[in-house]
């Protein structure tokens, strides 16, 4: 636990446990919401080619997960941690420039 606290900049074991709780709640939520979203855009598991259905579904899970992670984190009092985590993740997949421009506007 001490390694995680140090790596993530957390102060207590309770915060580490809350981080795990938020990750698990948000992961389940994102996977659950992706189903209706997939159906809403007209893709059905039974009638759509799996080579199209699953990449779209996984992309939807990723997008929903990144959007809702700071919101669920806020409910547990860890908004800043999860906002920074989402920014870091999105920067790694190509949205680095977007966050750099936003930070420059604040300065």
matplotlib code that plots the C-alpha trace (Angstrom):
import matplotlib.pyplot as plt

x = [0.0, 2.8, 4.2, 0.8, 0.3, 3.7, 3.3, -0.2, 0.5, -2.2, -2.1, -3.9, -4.8, -8.4, -7.7, -6.0, -9.1, -11.4, -9.3, -9.9, -13.6, -13.9, -12.0, -14.3, -17.5, -16.6, -15.5, -18.7, -20.7, -18.9, -19.4, -23.1, -23.7, -21.9, -24.6, -27.5, -25.2, -24.2, -27.9, -28.7, -26.3, -27.9, -25.4, -26.9, -24.7, -26.8, -27.1, -23.8, -20.5, -18.4, -15.4, -17.4, -19.4, -16.6, -14.2, -17.0, -18.2, -14.7, -14.2, -17.5, -16.5, -13.2, -14.9, -17.6, -14.9, -12.8, -15.7, -17.3, -14.1, -13.6, -17.4, -17.4, -14.1, -15.8, -18.5, -15.8, -13.9, -11.0, -11.9, -8.4, -6.7, -9.1, -9.1, -5.3, -5.5, -7.9, -5.8, -2.7, -4.5, -6.0, -2.6, -1.1, -3.6, -3.1, -5.0, -1.9, -2.1, -5.7, -4.7, -1.6, -3.7, -6.2, -3.4, -2.0, -5.3, -5.4, -2.0]
y = [0.0, 2.4, 2.1, 3.0, 5.9, 7.2, 6.7, 8.2, 11.0, 9.7, 10.3, 7.4, 3.8, 4.8, 6.9, 4.0, 1.8, 4.6, 4.7, 1.0, 1.4, 4.3, 2.3, -0.7, 1.2, 3.3, 0.3, -1.5, 1.6, 2.3, -1.3, -1.2, 2.1, 1.1, -1.5, 1.0, 3.4, 0.7, -0.1, 3.7, 4.2, 1.2, -1.6, -4.9, -7.8, -10.3, -8.5, -6.6, -8.1, -8.8, -7.1, -3.9, -4.3, -5.1, -2.3, 0.2, -1.2, -1.1, 2.5, 3.5, 1.9, 3.8, 7.1, 6.7, 5.5, 8.6, 11.0, 9.5, 8.7, 12.3, 12.4, 9.2, 10.3, 13.5, 11.5, 10.0, 13.2, 12.4, 14.6, 16.1, 12.6, 11.2, 14.4, 14.2, 10.5, 11.0, 13.8, 11.6, 8.7, 10.8, 12.5, 9.1, 8.3, 11.6, 14.3, 15.9, 19.0, 19.7, 19.7, 21.8, 24.5, 24.5, 24.9, 27.8, 29.6, 29.5, 31.1]
z = [0.0, 0.8, -2.8, -4.2, -1.8, -2.8, -6.5, -6.7, -4.1, -1.7, 2.0, 3.6, 3.0, 2.9, -0.2, -1.9, -1.2, -2.5, -5.7, -6.2, -5.5, -8.0, -10.7, -10.2, -10.1, -13.1, -15.1, -14.5, -15.2, -18.5, -19.7, -18.7, -20.5, -23.7, -24.4, -24.8, -26.6, -29.1, -29.6, -29.9, -32.8, -34.6, -33.9, -32.5, -31.4, -33.3, -36.6, -36.8, -38.0, -34.9, -36.6, -36.6, -33.4, -30.9, -31.9, -31.7, -28.4, -26.9, -28.2, -26.5, -23.2, -23.4, -24.1, -21.4, -18.9, -19.5, -19.2, -16.1, -14.2, -12.8, -12.0, -10.0, -8.4, -7.4, -5.6, -3.5, -2.9, -5.2, -8.2, -8.7, -8.6, -11.3, -13.4, -13.6, -14.3, -17.2, -18.6, -18.4, -20.1, -22.9, -23.5, -24.1, -26.8, -28.7, -26.9, -25.4, -27.5, -26.3, -22.7, -23.3, -25.0, -22.2, -19.6, -21.6, -21.6, -17.8, -17.5]

ax = plt.figure().add_subplot(projection="3d")
ax.plot(x, y, z, "-o")
ax.set_aspect("equal")
plt.show()
